[in-house]
Amino acid sequence: MAEDAPALELAQDRPLTLTQRVAGLNQQQKIGLMIAVAATIALLAGLWMWGQTPEYRVLYSNLSDRDGGAIIDALQQQNIPYKFSEGGGALLVPANQVHEMRLRLASQGLPKGSLAGFELMENQKFGTSQFLEQVNYQRALEGELARSMQTLAAVQAARVHLALPKPTVFVKEQQKPSASVVLSLYPGRTLDSGQINGIIHLISSSVPDMPAKNVTVLDQSGSLLNMPKEGSGGPMDATQLKYVRQIEQDYIKRVEAILVPLVGSGNVHAQITADIDFSQAEQTAEIYKPNLDPKDSSLRSQQNMESVTGGGQLSAGVPGALSNQPPVPATAPIVNPASAVAAANVAPGASRHKESTINYEVDRTIRYTKLPVGSIKRISAAVVVNNRAVTDKNGKVSTKPLTDSEKEQITALVKEAIGFDANRGDTLNVLNSAFNEIKEAPLPEIPLWKQPEMIELAKDVLRYVLIVGIALFLLLRVIRPAFKTIEPPPPPKAPEIPPEDAAALAEEADKLRQQKAMQNFETNLQEVKKMAKDDPKVVASVLKEWVQK
């Protein structure tokens, strides 16, 4: 027993390995330890996967069943994770792959949309009736037009309804086709008049014999987007309002451009109102003027008449051989010869009457005038000029009102700039006053903790801090207590010894050590003797080495 005591003490002082500690547990403790380790590993793996899970964002929403299935097949082929929103109305993919996937799917023609186009004509079956062919053609044409309109940036969705009359050989019974368009615009987007006219002409050009006036365009709220017809007598349309605003802005720019070099930038403000006449008028005037100068008049007709009354008719002609001669060639005398002969052969006592009628062309003027549309009827202008800045000897800046001569010069310049015409009722008011400068308050800076990038960073940091905190909690509260259960119990504490017995116990301990040393020496000596007796060669070699050293 004395020989085994040092070995036992040495074994008690040496720490046990983990394998030895686990081997010393009973069956129930081993099962509990295995469950704790497995739960810890599973929880840590779950935390790691949660930390690696990407943020999902909307790829497409409000997809049809056909487009949704095609997009899911494309995502599965590319090993892209996806999921649906709670309501199932949106398809979600990782945020860092949204734009890339949209481009890839667009290259594949996805999503195609629920509108059917001319692909309906590709699946025509043999024996289809003419009525069904016409219906499919109309559906295809409506779908293609709707797809074309959906390419506009402001249009989210479009529906087109065509009314195509049946063809007929009777001219009186022929009808023009018409179309109705319903547009669903993106929130906050609008269509200007040019885009609306473009949609109308797109439809009228795509359907044969369809006039543009037969196209009706509505938005999702039911508002009519078509422009009013010209000459309807209603209020001004968008084009006329834009024309008025453009004229007013041009006049304002003229006034400011001519006054800014004189008074400085920001020291003049002008507002001009233009009264524009958009009425359409045509005039036809027929004017008659008297013929003042006969020389400049044009002769229209002339008639002379002369008659003789009373007395006998005298013989005419020259008797003799000359009367029997052949006639000479005919001539066209200026004065009627018969009249001259009659005038010469008027019998005494006869009366003669002459009448002459001359008709001249009437001086008539026919004037056809078409008055221009959009002429300026009246201009009202108001100009405000700031006081002039004056710097004294000390460099102090002060303001000073303009003099009367300066005001007159500014007024004259403004009149020339806007084409002032007092006859048509134009008015101009120029005011000189000190401007009330309003200092704009600086915009408050967004706090650091409200900035979007800082919010995203805080979310990421909070996620990892939460993972680390849970891991530490498991390590300190679960794993460490579980391993403490397999450690051997601590050795019992030695009882406290009174001071008066400490010396006696120390002496006894020394005596025990000496006894143990003597016993160990004697034991070792006996073993050496036994070894020298059993194997003297080994002992001799050991002694030889000691002597050589």
URDABEL-V748658 format. One record per residue. RES is the residue in one letter. SS is DSSP state (h for helix, s for strand, l for the rest). BURIAL is 1 if it has 9 or more other ideal C-beta (glycine too) atoms within 8 Angstrom, else 0. D_CENTER is the distance of its C-alpha to the mean C-alpha in Angstrom with 2 decimals. Layout:
# URDABEL-V748658
RES/SS/BURIAL/D_CENTER + RES/SS/BURIAL/D_CENTER
This chain:
# URDABEL-V748658
M/l/0/97.33 + A/h/0/97.69 + E/h/0/96.25 + D/h/0/93.12 + A/h/0/92.26 + P/h/0/90.58 + A/h/0/88.51 + L/h/0/87.31 + E/h/0/86.39 + L/h/0/84.50 + A/h/0/82.59 + Q/h/0/81.69 + D/h/0/80.37 + R/l/0/78.12 + P/l/0/74.49 + L/l/0/73.58 + T/l/0/70.83 + L/h/0/67.84 + T/h/0/69.44 + Q/h/0/72.70 + R/h/1/70.97 + V/h/1/69.11 + A/h/0/72.35 + G/l/0/74.08 + L/l/1/71.77 + N/l/0/72.78 + Q/h/0/70.90 + Q/h/0/68.96 + Q/h/1/67.77 + K/h/1/66.65 + I/h/0/64.55 + G/h/1/62.94 + L/h/1/62.15 + M/h/0/60.55 + I/h/0/58.34 + A/h/1/57.23 + V/h/1/56.38 + A/h/0/54.45 + A/h/1/52.45 + T/h/1/51.66 + I/h/0/50.48 + A/h/0/48.34 + L/h/1/46.76 + L/h/1/46.06 + A/h/0/44.53 + G/h/0/42.32 + L/h/1/41.18 + W/h/1/40.44 + M/h/0/38.42 + W/h/1/36.50 + G/h/1/35.77 + Q/h/0/34.55 + T/l/0/32.35 + P/l/0/28.64 + E/l/0/25.87 + Y/s/0/24.15 + R/s/1/20.48 + V/s/1/18.81 + L/s/1/18.52 + Y/s/1/17.99 + S/s/0/18.69 + N/l/0/20.35 + L/l/1/21.90 + S/l/0/24.73 + D/h/0/28.13 + R/h/0/28.20 + D/h/1/24.92 + G/h/1/25.83 + G/h/0/29.22 + A/h/1/28.03 + I/h/1/25.56 + I/h/1/28.37 + D/h/0/30.76 + A/h/1/28.51 + L/h/1/28.16 + Q/h/0/31.92 + Q/h/0/32.71 + Q/l/0/30.80 + N/l/0/32.34 + I/l/1/29.07 + P/l/0/29.72 + Y/s/1/27.76 + K/s/0/28.24 + F/s/0/27.03 + S/l/0/25.93 + E/l/0/28.60 + G/l/0/27.58 + G/l/0/27.10 + G/l/0/23.68 + A/s/1/21.86 + L/s/1/22.96 + L/s/1/23.10 + V/s/1/23.80 + P/s/1/24.52 + A/h/1/21.66 + N/h/0/22.51 + Q/h/1/22.25 + V/h/1/19.02 + H/h/0/17.00 + E/h/0/20.24 + M/h/1/21.08 + R/h/1/17.83 + L/h/0/18.49 + R/h/1/22.13 + L/h/1/21.67 + A/h/0/19.31 + S/h/0/22.16 + Q/l/0/24.45 + G/l/0/22.43 + L/l/1/21.64 + P/l/1/20.59 + K/l/0/21.92 + G/l/0/21.08 + S/l/0/23.76 + L/l/0/23.71 + A/l/0/26.81 + G/l/1/26.84 + F/h/0/29.76 + E/h/0/30.90 + L/h/1/32.86 + M/h/1/35.13 + E/h/0/36.04 + N/h/0/37.86 + Q/l/0/40.08 + K/l/0/43.51 + F/l/0/46.76 + G/l/0/48.17 + T/l/0/44.91 + S/l/0/45.56 + Q/h/0/44.12 + F/h/0/42.47 + L/h/0/40.62 + E/h/1/39.56 + Q/h/0/38.15 + V/h/0/36.28 + N/h/1/34.78 + Y/h/1/33.81 + Q/h/1/32.07 + R/h/1/30.23 + A/h/1/29.20 + L/h/1/28.00 + E/h/1/25.96 + G/h/1/24.39 + E/h/1/23.54 + L/h/1/21.93 + A/h/1/19.84 + R/h/1/18.76 + S/h/0/17.83 + M/h/1/15.64 + Q/h/1/13.89 + T/l/0/12.71 + L/l/1/10.21 + A/l/0/6.55 + A/l/1/6.98 + V/s/1/10.47 + Q/s/0/11.71 + A/s/0/15.32 + A/s/1/17.60 + R/s/0/21.35 + V/s/1/23.56 + H/s/1/27.19 + L/s/1/29.49 + A/s/0/32.89 + L/l/0/35.01 + P/l/0/38.56 + K/l/0/41.54 + P/l/0/42.93 + T/l/0/46.26 + V/l/0/48.88 + F/l/0/49.56 + V/h/0/47.70 + K/h/0/48.00 + E/h/0/46.40 + Q/l/0/43.35 + Q/l/0/40.01 + K/l/1/36.54 + P/l/1/33.83 + S/s/1/30.95 + A/s/1/27.62 + S/s/1/25.57 + V/s/1/21.88 + V/s/1/20.23 + L/s/1/16.43 + S/s/1/14.90 + L/s/1/11.37 + Y/l/0/9.21 + P/l/0/10.32 + G/l/0/9.15 + R/l/0/7.48 + T/l/0/10.00 + L/l/1/11.46 + D/l/0/13.46 + S/h/1/17.01 + G/h/0/16.60 + Q/h/1/14.30 + I/h/1/16.79 + N/h/1/19.68 + G/h/0/18.33 + I/h/1/18.34 + I/h/1/21.80 + H/h/1/23.20 + L/h/1/21.94 + I/h/1/23.98 + S/h/1/26.88 + S/h/0/27.18 + S/h/0/27.15 + V/l/1/29.90 + P/l/0/33.22 + D/l/0/34.61 + M/l/1/31.66 + P/l/0/31.14 + A/h/0/27.77 + K/h/0/29.28 + N/h/1/29.86 + V/s/1/26.19 + T/s/1/24.82 + V/s/1/21.17 + L/s/1/20.46 + D/s/1/17.66 + Q/l/0/18.31 + S/l/0/20.12 + G/l/0/22.40 + S/l/0/21.35 + L/s/0/22.30 + L/l/1/19.59 + N/l/1/22.15 + M/l/1/23.21 + P/l/0/26.86 + K/l/0/29.46 + E/l/0/31.11 + G/l/0/34.44 + S/l/0/33.90 + G/l/0/35.15 + G/l/0/32.38 + P/l/0/30.27 + M/l/0/28.22 + D/l/1/25.07 + A/h/0/21.73 + T/h/0/23.02 + Q/h/1/26.17 + L/h/1/24.57 + K/h/0/22.33 + Y/h/1/25.58 + V/h/1/27.44 + R/h/0/24.88 + Q/h/0/24.90 + I/h/1/28.71 + E/h/1/28.91 + Q/h/0/26.60 + D/h/0/28.69 + Y/h/1/31.85 + I/h/1/30.60 + K/h/0/29.73 + R/h/1/33.21 + V/h/1/34.97 + E/h/1/33.26 + A/h/0/33.70 + I/h/1/37.42 + L/h/1/38.08 + V/h/1/36.13 + P/h/0/38.69 + L/h/0/41.45 + V/h/1/40.29 + G/l/0/37.65 + S/l/0/33.94 + G/l/0/32.88 + N/l/1/36.25 + V/s/1/35.36 + H/s/0/33.02 + A/s/1/33.09 + Q/s/0/31.92 + I/s/1/32.74 + T/s/0/32.79 + A/s/1/33.33 + D/s/1/35.02 + I/s/1/34.05 + D/s/1/36.15 + F/l/0/34.26 + S/l/0/37.40 + Q/l/0/38.80 + A/l/0/42.58 + E/s/0/45.23 + Q/s/1/48.84 + T/s/0/52.03 + A/s/0/55.17 + E/s/0/58.72 + I/s/0/60.96 + Y/s/0/64.78 + K/s/0/66.66 + P/l/0/70.48 + N/l/1/72.19 + L/l/0/73.52 + D/l/0/75.04 + P/h/0/77.02 + K/h/0/76.77 + D/h/0/73.00 + S/l/1/73.38 + S/l/0/73.17 + L/s/1/76.23 + R/s/0/75.41 + S/s/0/79.00 + Q/s/0/82.64 + Q/s/0/85.76 + N/s/0/89.39 + M/s/0/92.25 + E/s/1/95.99 + S/s/0/98.91 + V/s/1/102.72 + T/s/0/104.98 + G/l/0/108.80 + G/l/1/111.70 + G/l/0/112.62 + Q/l/0/110.87 + L/l/0/112.72 + S/l/0/113.24 + A/l/0/110.87 + G/l/0/111.25 + V/l/0/113.90 + P/l/0/117.05 + G/l/0/118.65 + A/h/0/117.78 + L/h/0/114.24 + S/h/0/113.25 + N/h/0/114.21 + Q/l/0/112.07 + P/l/0/108.79 + P/l/0/105.56 + V/l/0/103.58 + P/l/0/99.85 + A/l/0/97.60 + T/l/0/95.58 + A/l/0/92.87 + P/l/0/94.30 + I/l/0/92.06 + V/l/0/94.28 + N/l/0/95.49 + P/h/0/99.12 + A/h/0/100.19 + S/h/1/99.11 + A/h/1/100.88 + V/h/1/104.01 + A/h/1/103.78 + A/h/1/103.30 + A/h/0/106.30 + N/l/1/108.40 + V/l/1/107.87 + A/l/1/111.21 + P/l/0/112.65 + G/l/0/111.80 + A/l/1/108.56 + S/s/0/105.21 + R/s/1/102.01 + H/s/0/98.34 + K/s/0/95.20 + E/s/0/91.52 + S/s/0/88.41 + T/s/1/84.79 + I/s/0/81.81 + N/s/0/78.16 + Y/s/1/75.31 + E/l/0/71.55 + V/l/0/69.54 + D/s/0/66.94 + R/s/0/63.81 + T/s/1/60.11 + I/s/0/57.23 + R/s/1/53.80 + Y/s/0/50.46 + T/s/0/47.51 + K/s/0/43.85 + L/l/1/42.21 + P/l/0/38.78 + V/l/0/35.71 + G/l/0/33.73 + S/s/0/36.66 + I/s/1/36.85 + K/s/0/39.36 + R/s/1/39.29 + I/s/1/37.61 + S/s/1/37.77 + A/s/1/37.04 + A/s/1/37.28 + V/s/1/37.44 + V/s/1/37.99 + V/s/1/39.50 + N/l/1/40.10 + N/l/1/43.59 + R/s/1/44.68 + A/s/1/44.83 + V/s/0/48.38 + T/s/0/49.62 + D/l/0/53.25 + K/l/0/55.72 + N/l/0/54.69 + G/l/0/51.04 + K/l/0/50.00 + V/s/0/47.21 + S/s/0/47.66 + T/s/1/46.36 + K/s/0/48.54 + P/l/0/48.06 + L/l/1/48.04 + T/l/0/51.32 + D/h/0/52.00 + S/h/0/52.16 + E/h/0/48.73 + K/h/1/47.30 + E/h/0/49.00 + Q/h/0/47.59 + I/h/1/44.02 + T/h/1/44.57 + A/h/0/45.94 + L/h/1/43.05 + V/h/1/40.50 + K/h/1/42.52 + E/h/0/42.59 + A/h/1/38.84 + I/h/1/37.87 + G/l/0/40.81 + F/l/1/42.59 + D/l/0/44.87 + A/h/0/47.14 + N/h/0/48.40 + R/h/0/45.11 + G/l/0/44.86 + D/l/1/42.45 + T/s/0/42.54 + L/s/1/41.84 + N/s/0/42.17 + V/s/1/42.18 + L/s/0/42.52 + N/s/1/43.48 + S/l/0/42.87 + A/l/0/42.04 + F/l/0/38.40 + N/l/0/37.82 + E/l/0/35.74 + I/l/0/33.54 + K/l/0/32.91 + E/l/0/29.61 + A/l/0/30.24 + P/l/0/28.81 + L/l/0/26.08 + P/l/0/27.72 + E/l/0/27.15 + I/l/0/25.84 + P/l/0/28.92 + L/h/0/29.28 + W/h/0/29.67 + K/h/0/26.37 + Q/l/1/24.21 + P/h/0/22.14 + E/h/0/23.77 + M/h/1/27.16 + I/h/1/26.65 + E/h/0/25.96 + L/h/0/28.98 + A/h/1/31.09 + K/h/0/30.34 + D/h/0/31.48 + V/h/0/34.52 + L/h/0/35.45 + R/h/1/35.34 + Y/h/1/37.71 + V/h/0/39.92 + L/h/0/40.29 + I/h/1/41.29 + V/h/0/43.82 + G/h/0/45.18 + I/h/1/45.74 + A/h/1/47.40 + L/h/0/49.70 + F/h/1/50.56 + L/h/1/51.55 + L/h/1/53.52 + L/h/0/55.41 + R/h/0/55.81 + V/h/1/56.13 + I/h/1/57.12 + R/h/1/59.45 + P/h/0/61.46 + A/h/1/61.75 + F/h/0/63.31 + K/h/0/65.59 + T/l/1/67.22 + I/l/1/68.53 + E/l/0/70.05 + P/l/0/73.85 + P/l/0/75.09 + P/l/0/76.01 + P/l/0/79.75 + P/l/0/81.70 + K/l/0/82.27 + A/l/0/85.79 + P/l/0/87.86 + E/l/0/88.50 + I/l/0/91.90 + P/l/0/94.00 + P/h/0/94.74 + E/h/0/98.49 + D/h/0/98.01 + A/h/1/95.52 + A/h/0/98.25 + A/h/0/100.29 + L/h/1/97.31 + A/h/0/96.50 + E/h/0/100.10 + E/h/0/100.00 + A/h/0/96.73 + D/h/0/98.36 + K/h/0/101.37 + L/h/0/99.16 + R/h/0/97.28 + Q/h/0/100.60 + Q/h/0/101.90 + K/h/1/98.78 + A/h/0/99.12 + M/h/0/102.77 + Q/h/1/101.96 + N/h/0/99.22 + F/h/0/101.64 + E/h/0/104.34 + T/h/1/101.94 + N/h/0/100.66 + L/h/0/104.25 + Q/h/0/105.31 + E/h/0/102.41 + V/h/1/103.33 + K/h/0/106.96 + K/h/0/105.96 + M/h/1/103.69 + A/h/1/106.55 + K/h/0/108.93 + D/h/0/106.61 + D/l/0/105.14 + P/h/0/107.17 + K/h/0/105.53 + V/h/0/102.13 + V/h/1/103.65 + A/h/0/105.61 + S/h/0/102.49 + V/h/0/100.63 + L/h/0/103.57 + K/h/0/103.77 + E/h/0/100.15 + W/h/0/100.73 + V/h/0/103.81 + Q/h/0/101.93 + K/l/0/99.19
